């Protein structure tokens, strides 16, 4: 999530139980900074000791998630893609206390083959001043759209709008997100 490289897909090789915590997440936390409305058609990785074939998968070993090479979460957790909406979200970013280390927590049982995607928990979003909600409008075709109330740019997914307001909208000037009724 920290570069403009195409997204890498990280998926479960075995069931990941609800509530499992991964982490801590290393480095500077900028979840969603490069989130877009479309899923980038980038590489999918499965890590082996000496090769990088098509998909990156993780599995449970003695209660810990590891990749194909046996590497711990600290080595691949930053590759998990930001969720565009709550329907595709499997993990949430949480912290034990404001300003503390950040972990990812499974929101539900994640099934084998399912992609891991993450977004902020409400308390963590508030801590980072990320909008918690986004209210859709409907375009002329009746499709849901999310509009930046600062620059009027439209988005297909709520988290794309939230990331735009926090990281990219020059007109928001760091102000909190305005709801449509303001």
C-alpha positions as CSV (number, residue, x, y, z in Angstrom):
1,X,0.0,0.0,0.0
2,X,3.0,2.3,0.1
3,X,4.0,2.4,-3.5
4,X,2.3,3.0,-6.9
5,X,3.2,-0.5,-8.0
6,X,0.2,-2.6,-9.1
7,X,-1.7,-4.3,-6.3
8,X,-0.6,-7.7,-5.2
9,X,-3.3,-10.2,-4.3
10,X,-2.8,-12.0,-0.9
11,X,-5.2,-14.8,-0.4
12,X,-5.8,-17.5,2.3
13,X,-4.6,-21.0,1.5
14,X,-6.4,-22.4,4.6
15,X,-9.3,-21.0,6.8
16,X,-8.3,-18.0,8.8
17,X,-10.5,-17.8,11.9
18,X,-12.5,-14.7,12.8
19,X,-10.8,-12.5,15.4
20,X,-7.2,-13.7,14.5
21,X,-4.8,-10.8,14.8
22,X,-1.9,-10.3,12.5
23,X,1.0,-7.9,13.0
24,X,2.1,-5.5,14.0
25,X,2.1,-3.8,10.7
26,X,5.6,-2.5,10.0
27,X,6.6,0.8,8.6
28,X,4.6,4.0,8.0
29,X,0.9,3.3,8.0
30,X,-0.8,4.8,5.0
31,X,-3.5,2.3,4.3
32,X,-5.5,3.3,1.2
33,X,-3.2,6.0,0.0
34,X,-3.1,4.4,-3.5
35,X,-6.6,2.9,-3.5
36,X,-8.5,3.3,-6.7
37,X,-12.0,2.4,-7.8
38,X,-10.8,-0.4,-9.9
39,X,-8.8,-3.5,-8.9
40,X,-5.4,-3.0,-10.4
41,X,-4.6,-5.9,-12.8
42,X,-1.2,-6.3,-11.2
43,X,0.8,-9.4,-10.3
44,X,-0.5,-12.1,-8.0
45,X,2.2,-13.8,-6.0
46,X,2.6,-17.2,-4.4
47,X,5.9,-17.1,-2.6
48,X,8.1,-20.2,-2.6
49,X,11.7,-20.5,-1.5
50,X,13.2,-19.8,-4.9
51,X,10.4,-18.9,-7.3
52,X,7.6,-16.4,-7.6
53,X,4.6,-18.1,-9.3
54,X,1.2,-16.6,-9.8
55,X,-0.6,-16.1,-6.4
56,X,0.6,-15.1,-2.9
57,X,-1.1,-17.3,-0.4
58,X,-0.9,-17.6,3.4
59,X,-1.8,-20.5,5.7
60,X,-2.1,-21.3,9.4
61,X,0.8,-23.1,11.0
62,X,0.7,-23.7,14.7
63,X,-1.7,-20.8,15.2
64,X,0.3,-18.3,13.1
65,X,-0.3,-17.2,9.5
66,X,2.7,-17.8,7.3
67,X,3.4,-17.7,3.5
68,X,4.5,-20.5,1.3
69,X,8.1,-20.0,2.3
70,X,7.2,-20.0,6.0
71,X,7.8,-16.3,6.4
72,X,5.8,-14.6,9.2
73,X,3.2,-11.9,8.7
74,X,5.7,-9.1,9.2
75,X,7.3,-9.9,5.9
76,X,4.1,-9.8,3.8
77,X,1.4,-8.0,5.8
78,X,2.1,-4.7,4.0
79,X,1.1,-6.4,0.6
80,X,-2.5,-6.8,1.7
81,X,-4.8,-4.6,-0.5
82,X,-7.0,-1.9,0.9
83,X,-10.7,-2.9,0.7
84,X,-12.8,-0.6,-1.6
85,X,-16.0,-1.3,0.4
86,X,-17.3,-3.3,3.4
87,X,-18.5,-6.2,1.2
88,X,-15.0,-7.1,0.0
89,X,-13.3,-6.4,3.4
90,X,-12.0,-9.4,5.3
91,X,-9.7,-7.6,7.8
92,X,-9.8,-4.4,9.8
93,X,-6.9,-2.3,11.0
94,X,-6.9,-1.9,14.8
95,X,-4.6,-0.5,17.5
96,X,-4.5,-1.3,21.2
97,X,-4.4,2.4,22.0
98,X,-4.3,5.6,20.0
99,X,-0.9,6.0,18.5
100,X,0.0,2.4,19.3
101,X,1.1,-0.4,17.1
102,X,-1.3,-1.4,14.3
103,X,-2.6,-4.9,13.8
104,X,-5.0,-6.5,11.3
105,X,-7.9,-8.5,12.7
106,X,-10.0,-11.0,10.8
107,X,-13.6,-9.8,10.8
108,X,-15.0,-13.2,10.0
109,X,-13.8,-16.7,9.0
110,X,-11.8,-16.2,5.8
111,X,-12.2,-19.2,3.5
112,X,-9.4,-20.8,1.4
113,X,-8.8,-19.0,-1.8
114,X,-10.4,-15.8,-0.6
115,X,-8.4,-12.6,-1.0
116,X,-7.4,-10.7,2.2
117,X,-8.4,-7.0,2.1
118,X,-8.3,-4.5,4.9
119,X,-9.8,-1.1,6.0
120,X,-9.6,1.0,9.1
121,X,-11.7,0.1,12.2
122,X,-13.9,3.1,13.2
123,X,-11.7,4.1,16.2
124,X,-8.6,3.9,14.1
125,X,-10.2,5.9,11.2
126,X,-11.1,8.6,13.7
127,X,-7.6,8.6,15.2
128,X,-6.1,9.1,11.6
129,X,-8.9,11.6,10.7
130,X,-10.1,9.3,7.9
131,X,-13.9,9.7,7.2
132,X,-15.8,6.9,8.8
133,X,-18.9,7.1,6.6
134,X,-19.7,8.0,3.0
135,X,-23.2,8.6,1.7
136,X,-23.9,7.5,-1.8
137,X,-25.8,9.5,-4.4
138,X,-27.2,8.0,-7.6
139,X,-26.2,9.0,-11.1
140,X,-28.4,9.4,-14.2
141,X,-28.3,5.6,-14.7
142,X,-29.3,4.9,-11.1
143,X,-25.8,3.6,-10.1
144,X,-24.4,4.5,-6.7
145,X,-21.6,7.1,-6.7
146,X,-19.7,8.8,-3.9
147,X,-19.0,12.5,-4.4
148,X,-16.2,14.6,-2.8
149,X,-18.0,17.6,-1.4
150,X,-14.8,19.6,-1.7
151,X,-13.8,19.1,-5.3
152,X,-16.9,17.3,-6.7
153,X,-14.8,14.3,-8.0
154,X,-17.0,11.1,-8.1
155,X,-16.0,7.6,-6.9
156,X,-17.6,4.2,-7.4
157,X,-16.7,2.9,-3.9
158,X,-16.9,4.6,-0.5
159,X,-13.4,3.8,0.7
160,X,-12.0,5.3,-2.6
161,X,-13.7,8.5,-1.6
162,X,-12.5,8.4,2.0
163,X,-8.9,7.8,0.9
164,X,-9.2,10.7,-1.6
165,X,-10.5,13.1,1.0
166,X,-7.7,12.1,3.5
167,X,-4.7,11.8,1.2
168,X,-5.3,13.6,-2.1
169,X,-8.0,16.3,-2.2
170,X,-6.2,19.6,-2.4
171,X,-9.5,21.4,-1.6
172,X,-10.2,19.6,1.7
173,X,-7.1,21.2,3.4
174,X,-7.2,18.5,6.0
175,X,-10.7,19.4,7.1
176,X,-12.9,16.5,8.2
177,X,-15.3,15.0,5.6
178,X,-18.6,16.9,5.2
179,X,-21.7,14.8,4.9
180,X,-24.3,15.5,2.1
181,X,-26.6,17.3,4.5
182,X,-24.1,20.0,5.4
